Amino acid sequence: MQGVKNYSTQGTVGVAGPTLFTLNWWGIDQIIYRSSPGTYAGVGCCGSQVVLDNITIGMVPVPGPEAGAGLGALALGGMALYMKNRRKEEAVAA
């Protein structure tokens, strides 16, 4: 996060089929993929290409409007209690 390296992994992929990597990382704002030339696989060129497909990113749900309504009700209750105590103090002082 913000340029700090929190996670790192290395993986080996081949040309025989797809390779699944499940990382279960959280709080990531940047991912850097680096490939390096490997063993020649007989598919042409130099062997340093990477293809990413079907990437699934799970997001942590943000509290919905219900959370805001609950906090609003709590604030109104606190204000009502404050006003009630203030009126009692004014009545005693008078």
C-alpha positions in Angstrom: 0.0 0.0 0.0 1.4 3.4 -1.0 4.5 1.8 -2.5 5.3 -0.5 0.5 5.9 -4.1 -0.5 3.5 -6.2 1.6 3.3 -9.4 -0.3 5.6 -11.3 -2.7 5.3 -14.6 -4.5 6.9 -16.5 -7.3 5.2 -18.9 -9.6 6.2 -21.2 -12.5 3.8 -21.5 -15.4 4.0 -23.7 -18.5 2.6 -24.0 -22.0 0.6 -27.2 -21.4 -2.3 -25.3 -19.9 -3.5 -22.6 -17.5 -2.0 -22.3 -14.0 -4.2 -21.1 -11.2 -2.7 -18.9 -8.5 -4.9 -18.0 -5.5 -3.2 -15.3 -3.4 -5.8 -14.3 -0.7 -4.1 -10.9 -0.3 -5.9 -7.8 1.0 -5.2 -4.1 1.0 -3.5 -4.2 -2.4 -3.4 -1.0 -4.5 -0.8 -2.1 -7.1 0.4 -5.4 -8.6 3.6 -5.7 -10.7 4.1 -8.8 -12.9 7.6 -9.6 -14.0 8.5 -12.4 -16.4 11.9 -13.7 -17.1 13.1 -15.8 -20.0 12.8 -19.4 -19.1 13.4 -22.7 -20.8 12.5 -22.6 -24.5 9.1 -24.3 -24.8 9.0 -24.6 -28.6 6.3 -22.0 -29.1 8.4 -19.3 -30.7 10.1 -16.1 -29.6 12.0 -15.8 -26.4 9.8 -17.1 -23.7 9.3 -14.0 -21.6 5.6 -13.2 -22.4 2.9 -13.4 -19.8 -0.8 -13.6 -20.4 -3.3 -12.9 -17.7 -6.8 -14.0 -18.2 -9.9 -14.5 -16.1 -8.7 -12.5 -13.1 -11.1 -12.4 -10.2 -10.8 -9.6 -7.7 -12.9 -9.9 -4.5 -13.8 -6.7 -2.9 -14.6 -6.2 0.8 -18.1 -4.9 1.1 -18.5 -1.3 2.2 -21.2 -0.7 4.9 -24.4 0.2 3.2 -27.1 2.7 4.0 -28.3 0.6 7.0 -25.1 1.5 8.9 -25.6 5.2 8.2 -29.2 4.9 9.4 -28.1 3.2 12.6 -25.5 5.9 13.3 -28.1 8.6 12.6 -30.6 7.0 15.0 -27.8 6.8 17.6 -26.9 10.5 17.1 -30.5 11.6 17.4 -30.9 9.5 20.6 -27.8 11.1 22.1 -29.1 14.6 21.2 -32.5 13.9 22.8 -30.8 12.7 26.0 -28.6 15.8 26.0 -31.6 18.1 25.6 -33.5 16.3 28.3 -30.6 16.6 30.8 -30.2 20.3 29.9 -33.8 21.1 30.5 -33.6 19.4 33.9 -30.6 21.5 34.8 -32.3 24.7 33.7 -35.4 23.8 35.8 -33.3 23.1 38.9 -31.3 26.3 38.4 -34.5 28.5 38.1 
